């Protein structure tokens, strides 16, 4: 164990990103100015003139995208200035119109002149609206084109160039407030996740290997998952699932087989263990519990704000609260689900409960982590639990908050809830309340002065049976 700890300490030294030609060429765009853009375009021209076919192809795409994004931004700024000038004229016309409607010394008003002034003001504002709509459409197309180029860089493993240009796009889109801002595939949270992955991937893979050699399969599995190694995750995950079953934890084994997409293996074991109890799931120490639960949590977003949800079944099935998903008329709003790595998916709302604050969603994504549902009989006064959720908007990695069961069953707003000693933010709403074994025993609903409510797990079981 000493040698393993020494290896971890050595590997915790953060490596520096390699300086590939294309990455070096676009470095000045960490400061997105016109002068730096001109400098970068010159460097890309030089690379394209004397590079190998791969550099030439990518360099041309980068040159085109950088030039077009700055050109379009300038065009939008000019459009915004023109709109501001039209608005100033429109306000003057409005003022003139109001003056024409005031009686003169003879007690008369000039309705014809006032009508013409108001008409001219409306036409100016209409022109600005049309211009804004046209610019918004063009900007969305330009951003989508730029992100296609980013996809080419990511596929080609030009990590430094990708991160610089993705950051450039995010910064420019953030400051263009006159037009509609398109949703970015590579927003700030996704860029940060990819940057972290690029910097740490080799280290994580090495740590995964050494954890496997040391017999810590759970830690090895997590390092392979964080490094994005599906092969390593599947290999170690299969070993871990077998180990859990051999140790007498079939529930944990079944859940892991489902995480790995081995539904058949999970089903076979489920037939042998049809009535799973708490003891069939392995107790987890604090860090292992976070590694097990946090990756299964997702951020749910609508125009109403954001909340937490979690995968409860393989093939992209998610549970969360319903309140954020509905408008005032009770109609379902467009919903976006963001994963730990910043990927975003448009979700289909499968159903919302009429009685309780719970909803089921589905996204087109597989190979994710997921959480097993517990049993209401395990809810006891004094039971220590943890709530996982997103207290802020900066990261898509769920954080844990300790809580304690005060009353296992306590009706609140006509819902079967557990009353908890807990302080949590509104963003955690919909998040899983789990026990030491990683089983969900409730969905967080609300908290006030340390007195929180979670929809108890029996109501969750009853709801998900519909889907």
URNORKA-V78159 format. One record per residue. N is the residue number from 1. PHI is phi in degrees with one decimal (none if undefined). NEAR is the number of other C-alpha atoms within 10 Angstrom. D_FIRST is the distance of its C-alpha to the first C-alpha in Angstrom with 1 decimal. Layout:
BEGIN
((N & PHI & NEAR & D_FIRST) (N & PHI & NEAR & D_FIRST))
END
This chain:
BEGIN
((1 & none & 8 & 0.0) (2 & -64.9 & 7 & 3.8) (3 & -66.0 & 10 & 5.5) (4 & -65.0 & 14 & 5.0) (5 & -63.6 & 12 & 6.1) (6 & -64.0 & 10 & 8.6) (7 & -64.7 & 14 & 9.8) (8 & -61.1 & 17 & 10.6) (9 & -60.3 & 10 & 12.4) (10 & -63.9 & 11 & 14.3) (11 & -77.6 & 16 & 15.3) (12 & -74.5 & 12 & 16.6) (13 & -70.1 & 10 & 19.5) (14 & -72.5 & 10 & 22.3) (15 & -74.5 & 13 & 24.2) (16 & -103.1 & 9 & 28.0) (17 & -59.1 & 13 & 30.2) (18 & -67.7 & 13 & 32.0) (19 & -102.6 & 14 & 35.7) (20 & -68.6 & 12 & 37.7) (21 & -56.1 & 17 & 41.4) (22 & -66.6 & 23 & 42.2) (23 & -63.1 & 19 & 39.6) (24 & -63.9 & 16 & 41.0) (25 & -64.1 & 22 & 44.5) (26 & -99.1 & 25 & 44.1) (27 & -52.5 & 17 & 42.0) (28 & -57.0 & 17 & 45.2) (29 & -77.5 & 21 & 45.3) (30 & -61.3 & 14 & 42.6) (31 & -111.4 & 14 & 45.9) (32 & -78.5 & 16 & 48.2) (33 & -110.5 & 13 & 51.5) (34 & -62.3 & 14 & 54.5) (35 & -61.9 & 11 & 54.3) (36 & -67.6 & 16 & 50.7) (37 & -63.6 & 19 & 51.6) (38 & -61.9 & 16 & 54.4) (39 & -61.3 & 15 & 52.0) (40 & -65.7 & 23 & 49.5) (41 & -61.8 & 20 & 52.3) (42 & -64.7 & 14 & 53.5) (43 & -64.2 & 19 & 50.1) (44 & -67.3 & 26 & 49.8) (45 & -58.3 & 16 & 53.3) (46 & -65.4 & 14 & 52.3) (47 & -66.2 & 18 & 49.3) (48 & -63.1 & 19 & 51.4) (49 & -69.4 & 12 & 54.0) (50 & -127.8 & 10 & 51.8) (51 & -92.4 & 15 & 48.6) (52 & -78.3 & 10 & 47.5) (53 & -54.0 & 10 & 48.6) (54 & -65.4 & 10 & 45.3) (55 & -64.9 & 17 & 45.6) (56 & -61.5 & 19 & 49.3) (57 & -63.1 & 12 & 48.9) (58 & -68.7 & 19 & 46.2) (59 & -61.8 & 25 & 47.9) (60 & -64.7 & 16 & 51.2) (61 & -65.1 & 18 & 49.7) (62 & -65.3 & 25 & 48.0) (63 & -58.3 & 19 & 51.3) (64 & -61.4 & 15 & 53.3) (65 & -68.5 & 21 & 51.0) (66 & -63.7 & 22 & 50.6) (67 & -61.7 & 15 & 54.3) (68 & -67.9 & 16 & 55.3) (69 & -68.8 & 20 & 53.0) (70 & -72.6 & 18 & 54.4) (71 & -63.3 & 13 & 57.9) (72 & -68.0 & 16 & 57.6) (73 & -62.2 & 18 & 56.2) (74 & -62.6 & 13 & 59.2) (75 & -62.4 & 13 & 61.5) (76 & -66.1 & 21 & 60.2) (77 & -61.8 & 15 & 60.6) (78 & -65.8 & 12 & 64.2) (79 & -63.9 & 18 & 64.7) (80 & -66.7 & 20 & 63.5) (81 & -63.0 & 12 & 65.8) (82 & -63.4 & 14 & 68.7) (83 & -64.6 & 20 & 67.9) (84 & -64.8 & 14 & 68.0) (85 & -66.3 & 13 & 71.3) (86 & -64.6 & 19 & 72.7) (87 & -66.9 & 17 & 71.5) (88 & -63.4 & 14 & 73.3) (89 & -65.0 & 16 & 76.5) (90 & -61.9 & 21 & 76.1) (91 & -63.4 & 17 & 76.0) (92 & -66.7 & 15 & 79.1) (93 & -62.0 & 21 & 80.8) (94 & -60.7 & 21 & 79.9) (95 & -64.1 & 15 & 81.3) (96 & -62.2 & 16 & 84.5) (97 & -61.0 & 23 & 84.8) (98 & -65.8 & 16 & 84.7) (99 & -66.7 & 15 & 87.3) (100 & -62.5 & 19 & 89.6) (101 & -84.5 & 16 & 89.4) (102 & -82.9 & 14 & 90.7) (103 & -61.0 & 11 & 94.5) (104 & -84.6 & 11 & 96.5) (105 & -64.2 & 7 & 99.6) (106 & -97.1 & 6 & 101.5) (107 & 79.9 & 7 & 99.1) (108 & -107.1 & 11 & 97.9) (109 & -120.1 & 15 & 94.4) (110 & -103.0 & 14 & 93.6) (111 & -64.5 & 14 & 91.6) (112 & -66.0 & 11 & 91.8) (113 & -66.7 & 16 & 90.2) (114 & -64.0 & 21 & 87.5) (115 & -62.5 & 16 & 86.7) (116 & -65.4 & 15 & 86.4) (117 & -65.7 & 22 & 84.1) (118 & -64.7 & 19 & 81.8) (119 & -64.9 & 16 & 81.9) (120 & -62.9 & 17 & 80.9) (121 & -64.6 & 23 & 77.9) (122 & -63.6 & 17 & 76.8) (123 & -65.5 & 14 & 77.0) (124 & -63.6 & 19 & 75.0) (125 & -68.9 & 19 & 72.2) (126 & -66.0 & 13 & 72.4) (127 & -60.8 & 14 & 72.0) (128 & -66.4 & 20 & 68.9) (129 & -63.9 & 13 & 67.4) (130 & -62.6 & 11 & 68.1) (131 & -62.8 & 18 & 66.6) (132 & -64.0 & 19 & 63.5) (133 & -64.1 & 14 & 63.1) (134 & -67.6 & 12 & 63.6) (135 & -63.4 & 21 & 61.1) (136 & -61.9 & 18 & 58.5) (137 & -64.1 & 14 & 59.0) (138 & -63.7 & 15 & 58.8) (139 & -66.9 & 22 & 55.7) (140 & -61.2 & 18 & 53.9) (141 & -66.5 & 13 & 54.8) (142 & -66.5 & 17 & 53.7) (143 & -64.8 & 23 & 50.3) (144 & -62.3 & 16 & 49.7) (145 & -65.4 & 15 & 50.7) (146 & -63.8 & 21 & 48.3) (147 & -69.4 & 20 & 45.4) (148 & -65.0 & 15 & 46.3) (149 & -63.3 & 21 & 45.9) (150 & -60.6 & 26 & 42.5) (151 & -61.2 & 16 & 41.6) (152 & -64.2 & 15 & 42.6) (153 & -65.6 & 22 & 40.4) (154 & -65.1 & 16 & 37.3) (155 & -62.7 & 11 & 38.0) (156 & -83.1 & 12 & 38.4) (157 & 60.8 & 12 & 35.1) (158 & -86.1 & 19 & 37.0) (159 & -63.3 & 23 & 34.5) (160 & -67.0 & 24 & 35.8) (161 & -63.9 & 24 & 39.4) (162 & -59.3 & 27 & 38.6) (163 & -64.8 & 22 & 36.9) (164 & -64.0 & 20 & 39.7) (165 & -74.6 & 26 & 42.5) (166 & -65.7 & 23 & 41.0) (167 & -65.0 & 21 & 40.8) (168 & -59.3 & 20 & 44.4) (169 & -62.4 & 22 & 45.7) (170 & -60.1 & 17 & 44.0) (171 & -67.5 & 16 & 45.5) (172 & -66.7 & 14 & 48.9) (173 & -62.4 & 22 & 49.0) (174 & -62.6 & 12 & 48.0) (175 & -97.0 & 10 & 51.0) (176 & -95.0 & 15 & 53.6) (177 & -94.3 & 10 & 54.9) (178 & -78.8 & 14 & 58.4) (179 & -99.0 & 21 & 57.6) (180 & -66.2 & 15 & 55.5) (181 & -82.1 & 15 & 51.8) (182 & -72.1 & 15 & 50.4) (183 & -72.0 & 12 & 47.0) (184 & -92.3 & 18 & 44.4) (185 & -67.5 & 20 & 42.0) (186 & -112.6 & 22 & 39.9) (187 & -85.6 & 19 & 40.2) (188 & -60.8 & 18 & 38.3) (189 & -68.5 & 19 & 35.4) (190 & -69.9 & 22 & 35.1) (191 & -61.3 & 20 & 35.2) (192 & -64.2 & 18 & 32.5) (193 & -64.1 & 18 & 30.2) (194 & -65.9 & 20 & 31.0) (195 & -60.0 & 17 & 30.5) (196 & -63.6 & 13 & 27.0) (197 & -66.2 & 17 & 26.3) (198 & -60.7 & 20 & 27.8) (199 & -68.1 & 16 & 25.8) (200 & -108.5 & 20 & 22.3) (201 & -56.8 & 20 & 22.7) (202 & -61.0 & 14 & 21.2) (203 & -64.0 & 20 & 18.2) (204 & -63.0 & 24 & 17.8) (205 & -64.7 & 20 & 18.3) (206 & -65.7 & 18 & 15.6) (207 & -63.5 & 21 & 13.1) (208 & -62.6 & 27 & 14.5) (209 & -62.2 & 19 & 14.0) (210 & -70.0 & 20 & 10.3) (211 & -64.8 & 22 & 10.0) (212 & -61.5 & 17 & 12.3) (213 & -61.3 & 12 & 10.6) (214 & -81.7 & 13 & 7.4) (215 & 87.6 & 12 & 10.3) (216 & -92.3 & 15 & 10.8) (217 & -68.0 & 22 & 14.4) (218 & -63.4 & 19 & 15.8) (219 & -68.9 & 20 & 13.9) (220 & -61.0 & 27 & 14.6) (221 & -57.3 & 26 & 18.2) (222 & -67.2 & 22 & 18.6) (223 & -64.2 & 24 & 17.6) (224 & -64.0 & 25 & 20.0) (225 & -63.4 & 22 & 22.6) (226 & -64.5 & 20 & 22.5) (227 & -79.7 & 22 & 22.8) (228 & 74.0 & 15 & 25.8) (229 & -92.7 & 15 & 24.6) (230 & -63.4 & 14 & 26.6) (231 & -63.1 & 11 & 25.7) (232 & -64.5 & 20 & 22.0) (233 & -62.1 & 21 & 22.5) (234 & -68.3 & 19 & 24.8) (235 & -65.1 & 13 & 22.7) (236 & -71.5 & 22 & 19.5) (237 & -61.4 & 25 & 21.8) (238 & -64.5 & 19 & 23.7) (239 & -62.7 & 15 & 20.6) (240 & -67.0 & 22 & 19.6) (241 & -61.7 & 24 & 23.3) (242 & -65.0 & 17 & 23.5) (243 & -64.8 & 15 & 20.4) (244 & -62.0 & 20 & 21.9) (245 & -64.1 & 18 & 25.2) (246 & -65.9 & 11 & 23.8) (247 & -81.1 & 12 & 22.2) (248 & 91.1 & 14 & 25.6) (249 & -121.8 & 21 & 25.4) (250 & -63.7 & 26 & 28.2) (251 & -62.1 & 27 & 29.1) (252 & -64.9 & 25 & 25.8) (253 & -64.8 & 28 & 26.0) (254 & -60.9 & 27 & 29.6) (255 & -60.6 & 24 & 28.9) (256 & -69.9 & 25 & 26.2) (257 & -59.8 & 22 & 28.6) (258 & -65.6 & 23 & 31.2) (259 & -60.3 & 23 & 29.0) (260 & -81.8 & 24 & 28.5) (261 & 82.9 & 18 & 32.3) (262 & -91.1 & 17 & 32.3) (263 & -64.9 & 16 & 35.1) (264 & -62.9 & 11 & 36.3) (265 & -63.3 & 14 & 33.0) (266 & -63.6 & 21 & 32.9) (267 & -64.4 & 15 & 36.5) (268 & -61.7 & 11 & 36.1) (269 & -68.9 & 17 & 33.4) (270 & -63.8 & 17 & 35.5) (271 & -63.9 & 9 & 38.5) (272 & -75.9 & 9 & 36.5) (273 & -125.0 & 14 & 35.3) (274 & -72.5 & 10 & 38.4) (275 & -119.2 & 9 & 37.9) (276 & -79.6 & 15 & 34.5) (277 & -115.2 & 15 & 33.6) (278 & -57.2 & 18 & 31.0) (279 & -67.1 & 13 & 29.0) (280 & -84.6 & 20 & 28.7) (281 & -116.4 & 24 & 26.4) (282 & -73.8 & 19 & 22.8) (283 & -64.3 & 17 & 22.2) (284 & -122.1 & 15 & 20.0) (285 & -71.4 & 10 & 18.3) (286 & -54.2 & 12 & 20.0) (287 & -67.0 & 9 & 18.1) (288 & -64.0 & 16 & 18.0) (289 & -63.2 & 18 & 21.7) (290 & -64.0 & 17 & 22.6) (291 & -64.2 & 16 & 20.9) (292 & -82.4 & 20 & 22.9) (293 & -95.1 & 25 & 26.2) (294 & -54.7 & 22 & 26.8) (295 & -65.7 & 23 & 27.1) (296 & -87.3 & 23 & 29.8) (297 & -89.8 & 32 & 31.9) (298 & -133.0 & 30 & 34.8) (299 & -95.9 & 28 & 37.4) (300 & -101.6 & 30 & 41.0) (301 & -130.3 & 21 & 43.7) (302 & -140.0 & 17 & 47.5) (303 & -65.0 & 13 & 50.3) (304 & -80.7 & 13 & 49.8) (305 & 131.9 & 11 & 46.3) (306 & -133.0 & 24 & 42.8) (307 & -145.9 & 29 & 40.8) (308 & -105.7 & 29 & 37.6) (309 & -143.8 & 30 & 37.4) (310 & -155.0 & 31 & 34.8) (311 & -75.2 & 25 & 34.7) (312 & -112.7 & 22 & 35.5) (313 & -150.7 & 20 & 36.3) (314 & -63.4 & 21 & 35.5) (315 & 72.4 & 18 & 38.0) (316 & 88.4 & 19 & 38.2) (317 & -87.1 & 23 & 39.4) (318 & -127.1 & 27 & 39.0) (319 & -116.0 & 28 & 40.0) (320 & -158.4 & 29 & 41.2) (321 & -80.2 & 24 & 44.0) (322 & -92.7 & 22 & 47.5) (323 & -59.5 & 20 & 49.1) (324 & -77.4 & 22 & 47.9) (325 & -87.8 & 25 & 49.0) (326 & -117.2 & 17 & 52.7) (327 & -87.0 & 13 & 55.6) (328 & -63.6 & 7 & 58.2) (329 & -87.9 & 6 & 60.1) (330 & 83.1 & 10 & 57.2) (331 & -89.6 & 9 & 56.7) (332 & -73.0 & 18 & 53.4) (333 & -90.1 & 15 & 52.4) (334 & -60.2 & 14 & 50.5) (335 & -123.9 & 20 & 46.8) (336 & -115.6 & 19 & 43.9) (337 & -114.5 & 24 & 40.3) (338 & -108.7 & 21 & 37.5) (339 & -88.7 & 19 & 34.0) (340 & -56.6 & 19 & 30.7) (341 & -86.9 & 19 & 31.2) (342 & 90.3 & 23 & 34.8) (343 & -62.5 & 16 & 36.6) (344 & -119.4 & 22 & 39.8) (345 & -134.3 & 17 & 41.8) (346 & -78.2 & 15 & 45.2) (347 & -97.6 & 21 & 44.8) (348 & -97.6 & 18 & 47.4) (349 & -82.7 & 20 & 48.0) (350 & -74.6 & 13 & 48.4) (351 & 177.2 & 17 & 49.8) (352 & -125.4 & 21 & 50.0) (353 & -77.4 & 13 & 50.6) (354 & -76.6 & 9 & 54.1) (355 & -89.9 & 10 & 53.0) (356 & -124.4 & 19 & 49.5) (357 & -85.6 & 20 & 47.6) (358 & -151.0 & 22 & 45.6) (359 & -144.7 & 24 & 45.8) (360 & -115.0 & 25 & 44.3) (361 & -130.0 & 23 & 43.8) (362 & -142.6 & 20 & 42.8) (363 & -124.2 & 17 & 41.7) (364 & -83.4 & 11 & 41.6) (365 & -151.8 & 11 & 37.8) (366 & -131.6 & 13 & 35.4) (367 & 76.3 & 14 & 31.7) (368 & -97.0 & 19 & 30.9) (369 & -76.3 & 24 & 28.6) (370 & -152.8 & 26 & 30.7) (371 & -115.7 & 26 & 30.7) (372 & -79.7 & 19 & 32.0) (373 & -90.6 & 19 & 34.8) (374 & -86.1 & 25 & 34.6) (375 & -129.1 & 17 & 37.4) (376 & -63.9 & 19 & 39.8) (377 & -67.2 & 12 & 39.7) (378 & -85.3 & 14 & 36.2) (379 & -79.1 & 22 & 37.5) (380 & -128.7 & 15 & 37.9) (381 & -57.8 & 15 & 39.0) (382 & 89.0 & 14 & 36.0) (383 & -65.9 & 16 & 33.5) (384 & -82.9 & 17 & 30.8) (385 & -129.6 & 25 & 30.7) (386 & -136.3 & 23 & 29.8) (387 & -100.6 & 27 & 32.2) (388 & -110.7 & 29 & 31.0) (389 & -173.4 & 31 & 33.5) (390 & -110.7 & 28 & 34.7) (391 & -80.0 & 21 & 36.1) (392 & -128.7 & 15 & 37.1) (393 & -101.4 & 11 & 38.4) (394 & -76.8 & 10 & 36.0) (395 & -128.1 & 18 & 33.1) (396 & -105.3 & 25 & 32.8) (397 & -104.4 & 20 & 29.3) (398 & -66.8 & 24 & 29.9) (399 & -112.0 & 18 & 28.8) (400 & -101.8 & 22 & 28.3) (401 & -128.3 & 16 & 30.6) (402 & -73.0 & 15 & 30.3) (403 & -153.2 & 21 & 33.4) (404 & -135.4 & 18 & 34.8) (405 & -73.3 & 21 & 37.4) (406 & -94.7 & 20 & 40.7) (407 & -142.0 & 18 & 42.9) (408 & -60.6 & 22 & 41.7) (409 & -128.8 & 19 & 45.1) (410 & -148.4 & 17 & 47.4) (411 & -66.9 & 14 & 50.1) (412 & -143.6 & 13 & 50.2) (413 & 51.3 & 10 & 52.6) (414 & 60.6 & 9 & 53.4) (415 & -123.1 & 17 & 49.8) (416 & -77.4 & 19 & 47.5) (417 & -123.4 & 26 & 44.8) (418 & -104.6 & 29 & 42.1) (419 & -93.3 & 24 & 42.5) (420 & -124.1 & 24 & 39.4) (421 & -87.9 & 20 & 38.5) (422 & -165.5 & 22 & 37.4) (423 & -117.6 & 17 & 38.3) (424 & -151.3 & 24 & 37.8) (425 & -83.9 & 14 & 39.6) (426 & -63.7 & 19 & 42.1) (427 & -64.9 & 19 & 39.8) (428 & -80.6 & 28 & 37.5) (429 & -57.5 & 29 & 40.4) (430 & 91.5 & 36 & 39.8) (431 & -76.0 & 28 & 36.0) (432 & -78.6 & 36 & 34.1) (433 & -101.6 & 25 & 33.6) (434 & -119.2 & 26 & 30.6) (435 & -92.0 & 22 & 29.1) (436 & -65.5 & 19 & 25.5) (437 & -95.4 & 23 & 25.5) (438 & 80.6 & 26 & 26.6) (439 & -92.2 & 23 & 30.2) (440 & -78.6 & 27 & 33.1) (441 & -115.1 & 28 & 35.4) (442 & 176.3 & 29 & 37.7) (443 & -117.2 & 32 & 38.8) (444 & -63.7 & 30 & 39.2) (445 & -108.9 & 22 & 42.9) (446 & -165.2 & 19 & 43.7) (447 & -144.2 & 20 & 43.0) (448 & -152.7 & 12 & 45.2) (449 & 52.0 & 9 & 44.5) (450 & 81.5 & 13 & 41.3) (451 & -104.8 & 14 & 43.2) (452 & -109.3 & 22 & 41.9) (453 & -128.4 & 26 & 42.8) (454 & -132.0 & 30 & 41.0) (455 & -62.5 & 29 & 42.8) (456 & -73.2 & 26 & 41.5) (457 & -66.1 & 26 & 39.9) (458 & -61.2 & 17 & 42.9) (459 & -67.5 & 18 & 45.0) (460 & -66.6 & 21 & 42.3) (461 & -55.8 & 14 & 42.3) (462 & -62.7 & 9 & 46.1) (463 & -72.6 & 18 & 46.3) (464 & -71.0 & 18 & 43.9) (465 & -62.7 & 7 & 45.7) (466 & -76.5 & 9 & 48.5) (467 & -121.2 & 9 & 46.5))
END
